[in-house]
Amino acid sequence: MKIDDIKKLREETGAGIADCKEALKESNGDMAKAKGWLKQRGVMIASNKTSRPTGAGIVDTYIHHTLNSGATVVMGTETDFVARNPEFKEFAHDIAQQVTASGTQQVENLLKEPWIKDDTKSIGDLLNEKIAKFGENITIQEVKRFEVK
């Protein structure tokens, strides 16, 4: 196993170094299998965290460049430490952008949608990845889309 492979897998998935090393070990260096292993691990980690309360979080907005539509999203997490993390803030902004683009008003429906930045992942998959990465429960508590009519 090469250090460059670990770095590449980390860059592509955002997973921790130890997890990338373990994934490559378990998949005999096969990058595609390692990504699948990390995805499965993320789902397992996320399912173990969903019962934990999310008492911190942020509100984020996105306004389309035409200024005719936008969205607000309320994101919950367990601690202010994660809520202040730039990657968490970017995730919230991506969700607000998704809501603006799709028009979805229900969180349950949003979780099933393909992500506009990578249609191989659903918003639910992306959420599970973030839960695994941050090690905290994260919730999309509320979404609202606005449009000039």
ChimeraX commands (.cxc) that place a marker at each C-alpha (Angstrom):
marker #1 position 0.00,0.00,0.00 radius 0.5
marker #1 position 1.44,3.34,-1.10 radius 0.5
marker #1 position 1.16,6.59,0.82 radius 0.5
marker #1 position 0.14,8.29,-2.44 radius 0.5
marker #1 position -2.87,5.95,-2.71 radius 0.5
marker #1 position -3.91,6.83,0.84 radius 0.5
marker #1 position -3.61,10.55,0.05 radius 0.5
marker #1 position -5.56,10.16,-3.19 radius 0.5
marker #1 position -8.35,8.21,-1.49 radius 0.5
marker #1 position -8.52,10.80,1.28 radius 0.5
marker #1 position -8.73,13.67,-1.23 radius 0.5
marker #1 position -11.46,11.93,-3.21 radius 0.5
marker #1 position -13.58,10.84,-0.25 radius 0.5
marker #1 position -12.77,13.20,2.61 radius 0.5
marker #1 position -12.36,10.19,4.91 radius 0.5
marker #1 position -9.76,10.12,7.66 radius 0.5
marker #1 position -6.26,8.82,6.99 radius 0.5
marker #1 position -6.69,5.78,9.23 radius 0.5
marker #1 position -9.97,4.88,7.51 radius 0.5
marker #1 position -8.40,5.28,4.06 radius 0.5
marker #1 position -5.49,3.06,5.07 radius 0.5
marker #1 position -7.87,0.41,6.42 radius 0.5
marker #1 position -10.10,0.61,3.33 radius 0.5
marker #1 position -7.15,0.08,1.01 radius 0.5
marker #1 position -5.91,-2.79,3.16 radius 0.5
marker #1 position -9.35,-4.45,3.15 radius 0.5
marker #1 position -9.70,-4.01,-0.61 radius 0.5
marker #1 position -6.14,-5.11,-1.50 radius 0.5
marker #1 position -5.33,-1.68,-2.91 radius 0.5
marker #1 position -8.33,-1.52,-5.26 radius 0.5
marker #1 position -9.42,2.14,-5.19 radius 0.5
marker #1 position -13.03,1.47,-6.30 radius 0.5
marker #1 position -13.50,-1.26,-3.69 radius 0.5
marker #1 position -11.91,0.98,-1.05 radius 0.5
marker #1 position -14.44,3.71,-1.83 radius 0.5
marker #1 position -17.26,1.18,-1.48 radius 0.5
marker #1 position -15.83,0.02,1.85 radius 0.5
marker #1 position -15.67,3.62,3.09 radius 0.5
marker #1 position -19.24,4.26,1.95 radius 0.5
marker #1 position -20.49,1.19,3.82 radius 0.5
marker #1 position -18.52,2.22,6.90 radius 0.5
marker #1 position -20.02,5.71,6.68 radius 0.5
marker #1 position -23.54,4.28,6.64 radius 0.5
marker #1 position -22.73,2.13,9.68 radius 0.5
marker #1 position -21.23,5.07,11.57 radius 0.5
marker #1 position -24.16,7.33,10.65 radius 0.5
marker #1 position -26.77,4.81,11.78 radius 0.5
marker #1 position -25.07,4.62,15.20 radius 0.5
marker #1 position -25.23,8.40,15.65 radius 0.5
marker #1 position -28.78,9.24,14.54 radius 0.5
marker #1 position -30.27,8.92,18.02 radius 0.5
marker #1 position -27.97,11.59,19.46 radius 0.5
marker #1 position -29.49,15.08,19.93 radius 0.5
marker #1 position -28.47,17.96,17.67 radius 0.5
marker #1 position -28.55,21.00,19.96 radius 0.5
marker #1 position -26.20,23.16,17.87 radius 0.5
marker #1 position -26.17,24.11,14.22 radius 0.5
marker #1 position -26.54,26.91,11.70 radius 0.5
marker #1 position -28.98,28.56,9.33 radius 0.5
marker #1 position -27.71,29.13,5.80 radius 0.5
marker #1 position -29.13,30.68,2.68 radius 0.5
marker #1 position -28.44,30.56,-1.01 radius 0.5
marker #1 position -29.65,33.14,-3.52 radius 0.5
marker #1 position -29.53,32.24,-7.23 radius 0.5
marker #1 position -27.48,34.65,-9.39 radius 0.5
marker #1 position -30.69,35.80,-11.13 radius 0.5
marker #1 position -31.98,36.98,-7.73 radius 0.5
marker #1 position -35.33,35.33,-8.57 radius 0.5
marker #1 position -35.03,32.31,-6.27 radius 0.5
marker #1 position -33.29,31.15,-3.15 radius 0.5
marker #1 position -33.52,28.88,-0.16 radius 0.5
marker #1 position -32.94,28.76,3.57 radius 0.5
marker #1 position -31.83,25.63,5.38 radius 0.5
marker #1 position -31.60,24.85,9.11 radius 0.5
marker #1 position -28.84,22.33,9.84 radius 0.5
marker #1 position -28.37,20.69,13.23 radius 0.5
marker #1 position -25.29,19.10,14.77 radius 0.5
marker #1 position -24.25,18.03,18.23 radius 0.5
marker #1 position -21.66,20.72,19.01 radius 0.5
marker #1 position -20.77,24.29,18.13 radius 0.5
marker #1 position -17.31,22.99,17.25 radius 0.5
marker #1 position -18.71,21.21,14.19 radius 0.5
marker #1 position -21.25,23.95,13.44 radius 0.5
marker #1 position -18.40,26.47,13.09 radius 0.5
marker #1 position -16.31,24.16,10.89 radius 0.5
marker #1 position -15.89,25.64,7.37 radius 0.5
marker #1 position -16.66,22.28,5.75 radius 0.5
marker #1 position -19.92,21.99,7.71 radius 0.5
marker #1 position -20.85,25.53,6.64 radius 0.5
marker #1 position -20.08,24.62,3.02 radius 0.5
marker #1 position -22.27,21.51,3.36 radius 0.5
marker #1 position -25.17,23.63,4.63 radius 0.5
marker #1 position -24.69,26.03,1.73 radius 0.5
marker #1 position -24.67,23.12,-0.73 radius 0.5
marker #1 position -27.97,21.93,0.72 radius 0.5
marker #1 position -29.49,25.41,0.34 radius 0.5
marker #1 position -28.26,25.46,-3.27 radius 0.5
marker #1 position -29.81,22.02,-3.84 radius 0.5
marker #1 position -33.17,23.21,-2.48 radius 0.5
marker #1 position -33.05,26.29,-4.72 radius 0.5
marker #1 position -32.34,24.16,-7.79 radius 0.5
marker #1 position -34.80,21.36,-7.09 radius 0.5
marker #1 position -37.65,23.21,-5.42 radius 0.5
marker #1 position -37.98,20.53,-2.76 radius 0.5
marker #1 position -39.79,21.68,0.36 radius 0.5
marker #1 position -39.70,18.41,2.34 radius 0.5
marker #1 position -36.57,17.09,4.03 radius 0.5
marker #1 position -37.64,13.45,3.47 radius 0.5
marker #1 position -37.87,14.04,-0.28 radius 0.5
marker #1 position -34.63,16.01,-0.34 radius 0.5
marker #1 position -32.69,13.09,1.15 radius 0.5
marker #1 position -33.70,10.89,-1.81 radius 0.5
marker #1 position -32.66,13.38,-4.52 radius 0.5
marker #1 position -29.43,13.04,-6.50 radius 0.5
marker #1 position -26.95,15.70,-5.45 radius 0.5
marker #1 position -26.66,18.42,-8.12 radius 0.5
marker #1 position -22.85,18.46,-7.84 radius 0.5
marker #1 position -22.44,14.67,-8.17 radius 0.5
marker #1 position -25.50,12.72,-9.32 radius 0.5
marker #1 position -23.91,9.41,-8.29 radius 0.5
marker #1 position -24.73,10.38,-4.68 radius 0.5
marker #1 position -28.04,11.18,-3.07 radius 0.5
marker #1 position -28.36,13.93,-0.48 radius 0.5
marker #1 position -28.89,11.14,2.06 radius 0.5
marker #1 position -25.57,9.55,1.02 radius 0.5
marker #1 position -23.85,12.91,1.35 radius 0.5
marker #1 position -25.38,13.43,4.79 radius 0.5
marker #1 position -24.13,10.00,5.93 radius 0.5
marker #1 position -20.64,10.84,4.66 radius 0.5
marker #1 position -20.61,14.05,6.68 radius 0.5
marker #1 position -21.86,12.27,9.82 radius 0.5
marker #1 position -19.05,9.74,9.45 radius 0.5
marker #1 position -16.45,12.40,8.75 radius 0.5
marker #1 position -17.37,14.71,11.64 radius 0.5
marker #1 position -18.22,11.92,14.06 radius 0.5
marker #1 position -21.44,13.64,15.13 radius 0.5
marker #1 position -25.09,13.37,14.28 radius 0.5
marker #1 position -26.09,15.93,11.66 radius 0.5
marker #1 position -29.66,16.71,10.69 radius 0.5
marker #1 position -31.30,18.75,7.99 radius 0.5
marker #1 position -34.04,20.15,10.18 radius 0.5
marker #1 position -35.90,22.42,7.81 radius 0.5
marker #1 position -35.73,23.70,4.22 radius 0.5
marker #1 position -37.66,26.50,2.55 radius 0.5
marker #1 position -37.49,27.68,-1.05 radius 0.5
marker #1 position -38.46,31.16,-2.14 radius 0.5
marker #1 position -39.19,32.41,-5.64 radius 0.5
marker #1 position -40.34,35.64,-7.28 radius 0.5
marker #1 position -43.59,34.98,-9.15 radius 0.5
marker link #1:1,2 radius 0.2
marker link #1:2,3 radius 0.2
marker link #1:3,4 radius 0.2
marker link #1:4,5 radius 0.2
marker link #1:5,6 radius 0.2
marker link #1:6,7 radius 0.2
marker link #1:7,8 radius 0.2
marker link #1:8,9 radius 0.2
marker link #1:9,10 radius 0.2
marker link #1:10,11 radius 0.2
marker link #1:11,12 radius 0.2
marker link #1:12,13 radius 0.2
marker link #1:13,14 radius 0.2
marker link #1:14,15 radius 0.2
marker link #1:15,16 radius 0.2
marker link #1:16,17 radius 0.2
marker link #1:17,18 radius 0.2
marker link #1:18,19 radius 0.2
marker link #1:19,20 radius 0.2
marker link #1:20,21 radius 0.2
marker link #1:21,22 radius 0.2
marker link #1:22,23 radius 0.2
marker link #1:23,24 radius 0.2
marker link #1:24,25 radius 0.2
marker link #1:25,26 radius 0.2
marker link #1:26,27 radius 0.2
marker link #1:27,28 radius 0.2
marker link #1:28,29 radius 0.2
marker link #1:29,30 radius 0.2
marker link #1:30,31 radius 0.2
marker link #1:31,32 radius 0.2
marker link #1:32,33 radius 0.2
marker link #1:33,34 radius 0.2
marker link #1:34,35 radius 0.2
marker link #1:35,36 radius 0.2
marker link #1:36,37 radius 0.2
marker link #1:37,38 radius 0.2
marker link #1:38,39 radius 0.2
marker link #1:39,40 radius 0.2
marker link #1:40,41 radius 0.2
marker link #1:41,42 radius 0.2
marker link #1:42,43 radius 0.2
marker link #1:43,44 radius 0.2
marker link #1:44,45 radius 0.2
marker link #1:45,46 radius 0.2
marker link #1:46,47 radius 0.2
marker link #1:47,48 radius 0.2
marker link #1:48,49 radius 0.2
marker link #1:49,50 radius 0.2
marker link #1:50,51 radius 0.2
marker link #1:51,52 radius 0.2
marker link #1:52,53 radius 0.2
marker link #1:53,54 radius 0.2
marker link #1:54,55 radius 0.2
marker link #1:55,56 radius 0.2
marker link #1:56,57 radius 0.2
marker link #1:57,58 radius 0.2
marker link #1:58,59 radius 0.2
marker link #1:59,60 radius 0.2
marker link #1:60,61 radius 0.2
marker link #1:61,62 radius 0.2
marker link #1:62,63 radius 0.2
marker link #1:63,64 radius 0.2
marker link #1:64,65 radius 0.2
marker link #1:65,66 radius 0.2
marker link #1:66,67 radius 0.2
marker link #1:67,68 radius 0.2
marker link #1:68,69 radius 0.2
marker link #1:69,70 radius 0.2
marker link #1:70,71 radius 0.2
marker link #1:71,72 radius 0.2
marker link #1:72,73 radius 0.2
marker link #1:73,74 radius 0.2
marker link #1:74,75 radius 0.2
marker link #1:75,76 radius 0.2
marker link #1:76,77 radius 0.2
marker link #1:77,78 radius 0.2
marker link #1:78,79 radius 0.2
marker link #1:79,80 radius 0.2
marker link #1:80,81 radius 0.2
marker link #1:81,82 radius 0.2
marker link #1:82,83 radius 0.2
marker link #1:83,84 radius 0.2
marker link #1:84,85 radius 0.2
marker link #1:85,86 radius 0.2
marker link #1:86,87 radius 0.2
marker link #1:87,88 radius 0.2
marker link #1:88,89 radius 0.2
marker link #1:89,90 radius 0.2
marker link #1:90,91 radius 0.2
marker link #1:91,92 radius 0.2
marker link #1:92,93 radius 0.2
marker link #1:93,94 radius 0.2
marker link #1:94,95 radius 0.2
marker link #1:95,96 radius 0.2
marker link #1:96,97 radius 0.2
marker link #1:97,98 radius 0.2
marker link #1:98,99 radius 0.2
marker link #1:99,100 radius 0.2
marker link #1:100,101 radius 0.2
marker link #1:101,102 radius 0.2
marker link #1:102,103 radius 0.2
marker link #1:103,104 radius 0.2
marker link #1:104,105 radius 0.2
marker link #1:105,106 radius 0.2
marker link #1:106,107 radius 0.2
marker link #1:107,108 radius 0.2
marker link #1:108,109 radius 0.2
marker link #1:109,110 radius 0.2
marker link #1:110,111 radius 0.2
marker link #1:111,112 radius 0.2
marker link #1:112,113 radius 0.2
marker link #1:113,114 radius 0.2
marker link #1:114,115 radius 0.2
marker link #1:115,116 radius 0.2
marker link #1:116,117 radius 0.2
marker link #1:117,118 radius 0.2
marker link #1:118,119 radius 0.2
marker link #1:119,120 radius 0.2
marker link #1:120,121 radius 0.2
marker link #1:121,122 radius 0.2
marker link #1:122,123 radius 0.2
marker link #1:123,124 radius 0.2
marker link #1:124,125 radius 0.2
marker link #1:125,126 radius 0.2
marker link #1:126,127 radius 0.2
marker link #1:127,128 radius 0.2
marker link #1:128,129 radius 0.2
marker link #1:129,130 radius 0.2
marker link #1:130,131 radius 0.2
marker link #1:131,132 radius 0.2
marker link #1:132,133 radius 0.2
marker link #1:133,134 radius 0.2
marker link #1:134,135 radius 0.2
marker link #1:135,136 radius 0.2
marker link #1:136,137 radius 0.2
marker link #1:137,138 radius 0.2
marker link #1:138,139 radius 0.2
marker link #1:139,140 radius 0.2
marker link #1:140,141 radius 0.2
marker link #1:141,142 radius 0.2
marker link #1:142,143 radius 0.2
marker link #1:143,144 radius 0.2
marker link #1:144,145 radius 0.2
marker link #1:145,146 radius 0.2
marker link #1:146,147 radius 0.2
marker link #1:147,148 radius 0.2
marker link #1:148,149 radius 0.2
view
